[in-house]
Amino acid sequence: MYDEFLRLCGYEPEEVAEQKTRVEKAFTKLGLTEEDIKLGESRIKRFYAIELEAVRKLLGVWVKELVDTMMAGEEKSKVIYSEWPGANCVLNLGGVTAFDDVHFATPVSQTFMIVLGGIFGKLAPFLEAGESLGMPPAKAHCGLWQMHVGVIASGLIPKPDLIITSQYICDQAAEADQLLEDLYGIPVVYLDGCCDWQYGEMPSKRQVELVAGRMHKIKERIEEVCGVPFPEEAVMAGFKDMAKTYFFHKALVDTMVAADPQPISQANLDLVYFAQFTTLQNRKQYQQAAMALAREIKRLAQEGKGIVPKGSPRVYLAFRFPGQPDVYQMIEELGLAMPLVLLDYLPPEEPDANTYNDLMEIIAKSVYRNAPPCTAYSNIRYNVDSCKAFDLDGAIEFYPLGCRPYSITPLMIKKAISDELGIPSIVLEWGGYDPRDYPAEQFRSRMETFAETVRISRDAKRA
């Protein structure tokens, strides 16, 4: 029953024959039925541009990542998990290079989100697993961390030998993993940090050294778990790999912001964007598909093909929805182009001489500089500057319930955009990776009004 599904996900015929048994075992563990597979096929055709081979290949990479994680307990000697974003992901990528018999993965963010959410539309059982194991709803933890706790503690995925967790952007990550450590005895190592600098400033020496020092400690813990040294050249390889994937996505963004009409749905760009922070086992296949997608989108733009009418209003979207591609589709159906989404924009910065020699300090500085919305003030400035840089016609902001880092600023961002740019914006409530409370259709009536407001505002400016 998997042949058509795997074909839609870019598997070659020989891969289907070789991998079908592993896929069946993994999907059975996850409770995916024949009905789920059929629904997955339908959702792939509805939400993703599978007429493009590159999109099919990218979907396949994500499915393979999920299958590899589900099978890691049987096929690998050790399992190490980490969740994004942060310098911890660099160590994951380096670990893939250094340790052949160790499975490094970010199992929930965003692998579960894209495959079990975006493709299958079946996140509820995994959210419920977290809710039953110490992460009840409406208790200031987003759906991502509910699932992270639920799928690990309940054994839905292999229990790891180590979890690397980051708290310097999202403290909920550290709290969730502390729960796993305290209640279930799963070893956790913490990447501490400090986000007290202002937008446009360089991260201080104190901040860089704090993160770098913790990265050295994490590297030592990985060596203890794996029983062999973690070569520095492997860490550097992971750093270069993450930088490379960022520029793959940047090439897509450059084409999207220049194109009229918008050539492809943002749901497809999620497949590239989230990979830059996610340890993918099939890395080379991912990179080839990402480069191919950049060429395909450029071709569509040159041919004037698009998913919204030419000349549609262009708005900024302040969140990504890997588990809910129907949110993108609903907005696009209302005739709004979304050339720019959260963290697509890299603000220009003055070149500066590198003053660090330690590899971990170089990595820490780079990660800090490329993650601008890390404080309330910087998040406000980043959203305003994103709209201003590309002369956008409006902005869609979100109040993500249960997400402390991003729930502070939405109304302040809305006011700043209005005061400084004079363009309309809207703030929508969202369940924070939990589609049960805020499905796409719940947004539609408010978005219809907003879309009309954006058109009137744009036309008035042009008159």
N, C-alpha and C positions, 0 to 999 in steps of 0.2 A: 504493500500500500504506500510505500515511500518513494517509488520511482518518479512520479510526476512532481512531487514536492521537491525532491532533490534536484531534478532537472531545472525547476524554476529558480533554485538557489545556486545555479551555475555549476553543479557537479557534472564532470565529464562521465560518459558511459562507464569507463573503466573504474572511476571513483565510486560510482553507484554500486557496482558489483563488489568492490573491495570494502566499502565502508558501511553497507546497508545493515550488516549485523550489529556493528558498534552503534549505529544510529538507533536501531530498534531497542537495544539494551538501555541506552541513555534515555530515550523518550519514554520507555516503560517505567524506569525509575521515577521520572517526573510526572507520571500519571497521564501522559498524552495518549488519547484514544484515536481511533480511525476518524471519528467525527472532528476531533481537534485538528488532525492533519488536513482534512478537507477544508475546514475553516481557515487554516493557515494558507492554503493555496489560494483561497478566495481573497484573503486580506493582502497577500503579496501582489496579486493582480490589481487590486483596488488602490493600494497606497504607494507602490513603488514602481519606478519606470523600468519594468523588466524587459521592455523592448531594447534596452541598452544592455549589452553583454556585461559591461563593467558593473552595473548595478546587480545583476544576477550573481556575479563573482563575489561582490562584497557581501551580499546576503549569505552566500555559502561560507565565507570566512567566519562570519559570526556564528553560524550553525556549527561549524567545525570546532570553534572555540568552546561552545557550550558542551558539545559531545566529548571533547578532550577533557574538560573539567569533570564531567560526570564519570568518566572512565579512569580518572587519574588514580583513584584509590587502588585499582587493580593493575594499572600499567606502570606506575611510577613508585619509587621507593619513598619519596617525601612529597608533601604538598604544602605550599606556602601561599597564603592569600594576602592581598592588600586591596584597598579601594582607593579610587581617585578622589580629588586631584592632589598633586603634590610631588615633592622630590622622591617620595617612597616609590612612585611608579617608575622612576629612572632605575632604582635598584631592582625592581621586578624585571624590567627589560634586560638589564645586565645579567640577572640571574639566569634567564633563558639561554644566554650565550655561554655562561660559565658552567652550568650544571645540566647535563643531558638527562639525568635520571630524576630530576626534581621538577614538579609541575608548579610553575608560578602563574597565578591568575588573579583577576579581579572578577569574582564570580557573579556578583549581583549588579554592580555598576561597572559597566552598563550591559553586560552580557545577558542577564535575565531580562533587563528592560527591553532590549532590542528584539531578542528572540521570543521570549515568552510573553512580552507585552506587545511590541510592534507587530510581530509576525502572527502570533497565535491569539493575542487578546485574552490571555489567561494568567493574569497576575494575582487574582483574588485568592487562590489557595495558598500562595506563598506569603502574601500579606497576612492572611489569617494564621499562618504558622507562627509568624512573629508576634502577632497579637496574643496568642495563647502562651507565649514563652517570655513574658516579662516586658513586652512593648505594646501596651494597649493603645487604641486610637485616642486621639485628642489629648495625648500626654507629652506634647512638644517633641515628638520624634517623627521624622518624615517616613514615608512608605519605604524609601530605599533602605533605611536602617532597620525598619521592622523586618523586611525580607532578609536582610543580611543575617540578623540574629536567628530568624526562623529557619532558614534553609540549612544553616550550619548546625544549630543546636538540635534540630530534629533529624539530622542525618540525611536530608534530601540530597546534599552534596557531600563528598568526602570530608571528614573532619580534618582540619589542617594540623601540621606539626608546628606551625608558627603563623601568627597574623601580624602584619606590619600595619599599624594604623596611624593616621595623621589627624592632628587636632588644631592645627594653626589656621585653618580656614573654617572648618566645621567641628565644633567641640562635640557634637552628637556622635561623630565617628568614634572618638575615644571612649565615650560613655557606653556605646553599644558593645564595643569590644571588651571593655572592662567587665560588662555583664557576662560575656562569654567566658572570660578568664575566671571570674569569681565563682560562677555557678557550675561551669562545665569543665574547668581545668585546662582550657585551651591556652597555650602560651601566647602572650601578646607583647610586642615591643612598640613603643610609642615614639612618633616623630613630633617632638614639640617645636613650637615656633612662636613668632611674635609679629603681629600685624598692626603696629602702632605708628607707622609712617604715613605721611600725607601724600595725596595723589600728585604725581609728577616728581616726587623726590626719589633719590636713590635709596635703596635699602641700606641701613646703617651697618657698620662693621659688626656691631654687637648682634644684630639680627642674623646676618649671614653666618657668623661664627656659631651662634646657637644652633641653627639648623644643621650646619656642617658637622658640628660635634655629635649631634644625635645620629646623623647618617653614618658616621664612623662606628657608633655603637651598634646600629642596626646591622651594618656589614659584619661586625664581629658575631652578632647573634646568628646571622645566616650561616656563617662559617661553622659555628658550634653545632647547629642543627644538621648541616650537610656533611660535617666531618672532614671537609677539605677547604683549602684557601679559596677566597673569592678574589680573583686577580683584578687589579685596578684597571687593566685594559678592557676587561669585560664590563666594568662599570662605565667606562668611557664609551664603549660600544652602545650601551643602553642609552646614554645621554645623547649620542649622535642620532640614534634611531628615533627617539622621541622628537628631536629637533627636525629631523627629516619629515616625519609624518605631519608636523605642524605646517611645514611649507607646502606639503601636498594639499592640505586643506586651504591654506592661504591662496593657492592658485585657483581653487574653486571659487573662493570669496571674490577675488579680483574680477573674475568673469561674471559672477552674479550681479555685482554692483554696477557693472558697466552695461549689462544687457537690458534691452527693452524690446519685447516683453521678457518677463522672468522665464527662463528656459526650462526649469525643472522644479519639482516640489522640494522644499527644505527637508522633507522626510528622507530623501535620498542622501542629502549631505550629512545627516546624522550618522550614517554608516561610516563616513570618513572621519568626522569630527571626534566622535567618542573613541575611535581607535587610537588616536594619538596619546591617550592616557591609559589605554587598556592593554594589558599584556596579551597579545594574540600569538598563538603558537604558529600559525600559518602566516608569518610576517611577510615573507617575500611575495606570496600570492596577494596579500592585502595591498602591498605597495604597488605592484603591477596594476591591480584593478583601480586603485586611486588615481594613478597617472592616466590610465585609459579613460576614466570618468572625466577628468579635467579636459582631455581632448574632445570627448563627446559633447560636453556642455558648451565648449567653445564653438564647436561645429553648429550646434543648435542655435546658439546666439547669432552666428554669422548668417544662418539661413532665415533668421527672423521668426523661429518657431518658439512657442511659449505656452504656458498653462493658464495665463491670464491675458486679457486683451492688451494690446500695445497701448502705451500711455496710461496704464493703470496707476493709481496713487501708490507710492512706495512708503512702506512703514517699517519701523524697527520692532523686532520681537524680542522681548527681554528674557525669554526662557526657551529651553529646548525640551522636546517631548518625545524621547526615544520610545517610550511605552505607549504613546498615544498619537500615532501619525494622523489620526482623524482630526486632531486640532489644526494641524497645518492645512489639511484639505478643506476644512470648514472655512478658514480665513481666506484661502485662495478662491474658493467658490463664490465668495462675496466680492471678488474683483480687486482684492488688495494684493499687491506684490510685496514680498518679503525678501529683499536682497541681502539683508543683514540681520543676524540673530546673535544672541548672547555670546560674548567673547570672540566674535568674528574679527572685530576691529582691534588692530594693534596700534596704539597711539605712537606718533613719531617721537623719538627721543634723541637727545644729544649723544653723539658718540663719546665714549669715555674709555680711558686706558684701563685695562684690567690690572688690578692691584693685588690679585690673589694668585697664589701658586698651588695651593692645595686643591685637588680635583673636587672634593666635596664642597668646598667654598665656592668654586666656580659654578658648580651645578646649583647650589643654593641661591646664589645671586641671580642666576638666569631665571630660575623658577619664580622668585619673588618679582622680578621685573616684568615677567610675562603673565602675571596674574593680577591685573590692576584692581578689580573690585573686591579688595580684601578688607576694607574698612567702610563704615557708613559714608564718610565723606567721599572716599575714592569711588564708591559705587555710584553715588549721585553724579559726580563729574564724568565718570566713564559713560554712563547712559546718555547724558546730555551731549558729550563730545562725539559719541557714535552717531547720533542723529545729525549733528552739525556737520561732521566731516563729509557726509554724503548727501547733504541737502535733502533729507527725507521729509515726507509730508505728514508723518504722525508716528506715534509710538504706542505699543501695546505692552504695558507693564503688568506684573503679576505679584500678588500678595500670596506667597506660598505658605500655607498653614503648616506649622510644625517645623519650619526651617528658620532657625534663629539668624544665620548670616544674612539672609536675603529678605526677611520679613520686616526689617527695621525701616527701610528706605522708600518703599514704593510711592507713598503719598508725597514725600519730599521730592522724589524724582519728577513726579507729575507736575508739581508746582514749578520746579526749576525749568523744565522743558517749556511750560507755558510762558513763564516770565522772560526767559532768555531767547527762545526760538520762535515763540508765537505760533506753535503748531499744536494741534489737539493730541491728547493722549488719554488713555483709559487704563484703569487698574482693575484687574479681574482677580477674584479669589481662586486659589487652586489648591488641590489636596497634597501637593508635594510628592510626586511620584505615585500617588494613589488615584487611579482613574475612577474608582467607585463613587466618590463623592462629587466629582466635578467632571462628568463626561463632556465631550465636545459640544453636544447639542444644547447643553445647559448654557453655554456661552453665546449661542447663535443670536438670540434676540438683541442682546446688548451689542454684539458685534455688528449687526445689521445697522443699528443706529449710528455706531461709531464710524462705519465705513462711509455712510452718507455724510456725516460731519466732516470727515477728512476730504471728501470730494468738494464740498462747499467751500471749505477753508482753502484748499489748493486753488480752486477756480477764482476765488476772490483775490488771492495774491497775484494771479496772472492777469486779472482784469486791469 
